[in-house]
Every structure is written in structure tokens, then in C-alpha cells.
Amino acid sequence: MTCKKVAKTVEKKHHLCHQKPSQTAEDYLERIHELIEEKGYARVVDIASSLAVRQASVTSMVSKTG
């Protein structure tokens, strides 16, 4: 997912729910953005490793934000 797609997904979700994402969701999205900026991609394994969480937790959170 590109940085623009991440931003659009967050913006779209925000407008649909009229709520600010939770702090945890923001942490995941910020880390995904950072990884994309650094590497050009963000794999579940990289996100999980950098946030010290399980890969299943990343998958769950990403499905909630998308």
C-alpha cells in the first residue's frame, strides 16, 4: 500500500465514522507509513517486529482500518 493509499484509507474511514482513530490504530498506521517511506513497502512481519506485537495482531488491526 502506498503512502497516498494509507492516507486516503485513514481519511475515508475517518469521514465514514466521524471519529478519530484510536491511539493504537494511529500507531499502526504511522509505523506502516514510516516503513513505506523507508523501504517502499510494509510487510506484516516488519510491522509486527517493529511494534513488538504478533503478526495476527497486525492483520487484525489492518483489517479494521481498511
N, C-alpha and C positions, 0 to 999 in steps of 0.2 A: 504494500500500500504506500503510495507516495505521500509526501508531507501535505500536499494540497488535498488529497482524498481524506487524510486523517482530519484535517481542519474542517472540511466540508461535512464529514460524518458527525463530528462533535457539534458543529453549528446546527446541522439539521436536527440532531437528537435534542439539542437544547430548545430549539423552536417548537418541536413537537411536544415536548414535556413541560416547557416553560419552567424548567428547573435547572439549577446549576448542577453539573455532575458532582458526584461525591468526591471527597478528597482522594479516596483510593482510586477511583476511575481517572481522576486527573493525573495521579502519579503514574499510572499505567500509560496513559496517552502521552504524557510528557516524555517518558522513557522511550516509547515507540518512536516518537518524533526525533529524539536525540539519536537513536540507533539508525534511523533512516538517514539523518544528516551525516552521521559518521561513516556508515557502510553502504548506504543506498538501499538497504532492506532491513527488516526487523523480523527475525525468526522467533518463534515461541520459546525455543531453548535459550536464546540470548536474552530475551525479556525476563524470563524466569530466573536465570542466573544472576542478572544484574539487580533484580528486585528481591532476591533471596526467597522466592516462592516456588511452588510446584508448577510444572508445565500445565497441569489440569486447571490450576487457578487462573493462569493467563488465558487459556482457552475460554474459560467461563466468563471472565471479565470482558474479553474482546467481543464475545457473542452478545453480551448485554449492552455494549456501547455501540454496536453496529446495527 
